Protein backbone atom coordinates (compact mmCIF):
# COMPACT_ATOMS: atom_id res chain seq x y z
CA UNK A 1 0.00 0.00 0.00
CA UNK A 2 1.46 3.42 -0.94
CA UNK A 3 2.29 5.94 1.80
CA UNK A 4 -0.12 8.79 2.37
CA UNK A 5 1.04 12.29 1.42
CA UNK A 6 3.01 13.86 4.25
CA UNK A 7 3.02 10.69 6.36
CA UNK A 8 6.77 10.84 7.03
CA UNK A 9 6.86 14.57 7.81
CA UNK A 10 6.58 16.21 11.22
CA UNK A 11 2.97 16.82 12.33
CA UNK A 12 3.54 20.58 12.42
CA UNK A 13 4.22 23.47 10.09
CA UNK A 14 2.56 24.72 6.93
CA UNK A 15 2.40 21.37 5.11
CA UNK A 16 0.78 19.66 8.10
CA UNK A 17 -1.68 22.55 8.34
CA UNK A 18 -2.61 22.34 4.66
CA UNK A 19 -2.89 18.54 4.67
CA UNK A 20 -5.06 18.70 7.81
CA UNK A 21 -7.39 21.44 6.55
CA UNK A 22 -10.88 21.39 8.04
CA UNK A 23 -13.94 23.49 7.31
CA UNK A 24 -15.63 25.07 10.34
CA UNK A 25 -19.31 25.98 10.37
CA UNK A 26 -19.94 26.33 14.10
CA UNK A 27 -18.29 29.11 16.08
CA UNK A 28 -17.99 30.43 19.58
CA UNK A 29 -19.73 33.80 19.92
CA UNK A 30 -16.41 35.57 20.59
CA UNK A 31 -15.60 38.31 18.06
CA UNK A 32 -12.40 38.14 16.01
CA UNK A 33 -10.06 40.74 17.58
CA UNK A 34 -8.96 43.53 15.25
CA UNK A 35 -5.25 42.74 15.70
CA UNK A 36 -5.80 39.07 14.78
CA UNK A 37 -7.86 40.10 11.76
CA UNK A 38 -5.16 42.55 10.68
CA UNK A 39 -2.47 39.85 10.83
CA UNK A 40 -4.58 37.41 8.79
CA UNK A 41 -5.47 40.08 6.22
CA UNK A 42 -1.84 41.21 5.93
CA UNK A 43 -0.74 37.61 5.33
CA UNK A 44 -3.55 37.06 2.81
CA UNK A 45 -2.82 40.25 0.91
CA UNK A 46 0.81 39.09 0.59
CA UNK A 47 -0.42 36.37 -1.79
CA UNK A 48 0.86 36.29 -5.38
CA UNK A 49 -0.94 38.59 -7.79
CA UNK A 50 -1.15 38.84 -11.58
CA UNK A 51 1.57 41.31 -12.61
CA UNK A 52 1.45 42.58 -9.01
CA UNK A 53 -1.76 44.45 -9.87
CA UNK A 54 -3.47 43.27 -6.66
CA UNK A 55 -6.92 43.22 -8.24
CA UNK A 56 -8.73 42.18 -5.09
CA UNK A 57 -10.90 43.79 -2.46
CA UNK A 58 -12.01 42.33 0.85
CA UNK A 59 -15.24 43.54 2.42
CA UNK A 60 -15.73 42.99 6.13
CA UNK A 61 -19.48 42.73 6.60
CA UNK A 62 -19.77 44.54 9.93
CA UNK A 63 -23.47 45.37 9.60
CA UNK A 64 -25.28 42.37 11.12
CA UNK A 65 -28.42 43.23 9.12
CA UNK A 66 -26.46 42.92 5.86
CA UNK A 67 -24.91 39.67 7.07
CA UNK A 68 -28.38 38.33 7.90
CA UNK A 69 -29.68 39.47 4.51
CA UNK A 70 -26.87 37.60 2.74
CA UNK A 71 -27.62 34.58 4.93
CA UNK A 72 -31.32 34.80 3.98
CA UNK A 73 -30.35 34.49 0.31
CA UNK A 74 -28.77 31.11 1.15
CA UNK A 75 -31.04 29.54 3.80
CA UNK A 76 -29.34 26.11 3.58
CA UNK A 77 -26.23 27.67 5.18
CA UNK A 78 -27.34 29.20 8.50
CA UNK A 79 -23.71 29.66 9.57
CA UNK A 80 -23.50 32.67 7.23
CA UNK A 81 -25.83 34.69 9.45
CA UNK A 82 -24.43 33.40 12.75
CA UNK A 83 -20.65 33.55 12.15
CA UNK A 84 -18.88 36.18 14.29
CA UNK A 85 -17.38 37.61 11.10
CA UNK A 86 -18.51 37.39 7.49
CA UNK A 87 -16.23 38.59 4.73
CA UNK A 88 -16.62 38.88 0.97
CA UNK A 89 -13.59 38.50 -1.28
CA UNK A 90 -14.02 40.46 -4.48
CA UNK A 91 -12.30 40.74 -7.82
CA UNK A 92 -11.48 44.38 -8.53
CA UNK A 93 -11.31 45.41 -12.20
CA UNK A 94 -11.91 49.01 -11.19
CA UNK A 95 -8.45 49.63 -9.73
CA UNK A 96 -6.46 49.08 -12.95
CA UNK A 97 -8.94 51.17 -14.94
CA UNK A 98 -8.58 54.02 -12.45
CA UNK A 99 -4.78 53.86 -12.65
CA UNK A 100 -4.93 54.10 -16.45
CA UNK A 101 -7.33 57.02 -16.18
CA UNK A 102 -5.20 58.84 -13.58
CA UNK A 103 -2.12 58.45 -15.79
CA UNK A 104 -3.98 59.59 -18.90
CA UNK A 105 -3.43 56.23 -20.62
CA UNK A 106 -5.87 54.22 -22.71
CA UNK A 107 -7.25 51.02 -21.21
CA UNK A 108 -6.85 48.40 -23.95
CA UNK A 109 -7.31 45.28 -21.78
CA UNK A 110 -11.10 45.11 -21.56
CA UNK A 111 -11.16 41.35 -22.09
CA UNK A 112 -12.18 38.13 -20.35
CA UNK A 113 -8.57 37.86 -19.21
CA UNK A 114 -9.06 40.95 -17.02
CA UNK A 115 -12.01 39.27 -15.30
CA UNK A 116 -10.04 36.04 -14.84
CA UNK A 117 -7.01 37.87 -13.41
CA UNK A 118 -9.13 39.63 -10.79
CA UNK A 119 -11.08 36.46 -9.92
CA UNK A 120 -7.88 34.42 -9.54
CA UNK A 121 -6.26 37.16 -7.43
CA UNK A 122 -9.32 37.10 -5.13
CA UNK A 123 -9.11 33.29 -4.89
CA UNK A 124 -5.43 33.43 -3.96
CA UNK A 125 -6.08 36.01 -1.25
CA UNK A 126 -9.02 33.94 0.04
CA UNK A 127 -6.80 30.87 0.38
CA UNK A 128 -4.06 32.94 2.00
CA UNK A 129 -6.56 34.24 4.52
CA UNK A 130 -7.88 30.75 5.32
CA UNK A 131 -4.33 29.47 5.90
CA UNK A 132 -3.37 32.46 8.07
CA UNK A 133 -6.63 32.28 10.01
CA UNK A 134 -6.07 28.60 10.82
CA UNK A 135 -2.56 29.40 12.05
CA UNK A 136 -4.15 31.99 14.37
CA UNK A 137 -6.67 29.51 15.78
CA UNK A 138 -9.63 30.63 13.67
CA UNK A 139 -11.93 28.43 11.65
CA UNK A 140 -13.36 29.35 8.26
CA UNK A 141 -15.99 28.23 5.79
CA UNK A 142 -15.82 29.61 2.24
CA UNK A 143 -19.15 30.40 0.59
CA UNK A 144 -18.89 30.26 -3.20
CA UNK A 145 -22.67 30.16 -3.65
CA UNK A 146 -22.84 33.93 -3.14
CA UNK A 147 -22.01 34.07 -6.86
CA UNK A 148 -25.55 32.80 -7.44
CA UNK A 149 -26.66 36.14 -5.97
CA UNK A 150 -24.06 38.53 -7.41
CA UNK A 151 -26.48 41.39 -8.05
CA UNK A 152 -28.12 41.25 -4.60
CA UNK A 153 -24.82 40.85 -2.73
CA UNK A 154 -23.23 43.67 -4.76
CA UNK A 155 -26.19 45.91 -3.95
CA UNK A 156 -26.15 45.07 -0.23
CA UNK A 157 -22.42 45.77 -0.02
CA UNK A 158 -22.65 48.83 -2.27
CA UNK A 159 -19.87 47.52 -4.51
CA UNK A 160 -18.77 49.99 -7.19
CA UNK A 161 -18.86 49.03 -10.89
CA UNK A 162 -15.98 46.72 -11.78
CA UNK A 163 -15.86 45.11 -8.32
CA UNK A 164 -17.59 41.72 -8.06
CA UNK A 165 -18.03 39.11 -5.32
CA UNK A 166 -16.00 35.92 -5.80
CA UNK A 167 -16.67 34.19 -2.47
CA UNK A 168 -17.87 34.83 1.03
CA UNK A 169 -16.09 33.57 4.12
CA UNK A 170 -17.45 32.75 7.57
CA UNK A 171 -14.79 33.29 10.24
CA UNK A 172 -14.66 32.66 13.98
CA UNK A 173 -13.19 30.59 16.76
CA UNK A 174 -14.43 27.01 16.24
CA UNK A 175 -16.87 25.65 18.82
CA UNK A 176 -16.36 22.06 17.66
CA UNK A 177 -14.07 19.99 15.47
CA UNK A 178 -14.11 20.97 11.83
CA UNK A 179 -15.21 18.87 8.90
CA UNK A 180 -12.92 17.31 6.30
CA UNK A 181 -14.25 16.19 2.95
CA UNK A 182 -12.58 13.44 0.97
CA UNK A 183 -10.17 14.68 -1.67
CA UNK A 184 -9.22 13.10 -4.95
CA UNK A 185 -5.64 11.85 -4.91
CA UNK A 186 -3.10 13.82 -6.99
CA UNK A 187 -2.91 11.08 -9.61
Secondary structure, 3 states (H helix, E strand, C coil): CCCCCCCCCCCCHHHHHHHCCCECCCECCCCCCHHHHHHHHHHHCCCCCHHHCCCEEEEEECCHHHHHHHHHHCCCCCHHHHCCEEEEEEEECHHHHHHHHHCCCCCCCCCHHHHHHHHHHHHHHHHHHHHHHHHCCCEEEEEHHHHHHHHHHHHHHCCCCCEEEEEEEEEECECCCCECCCCCCCC
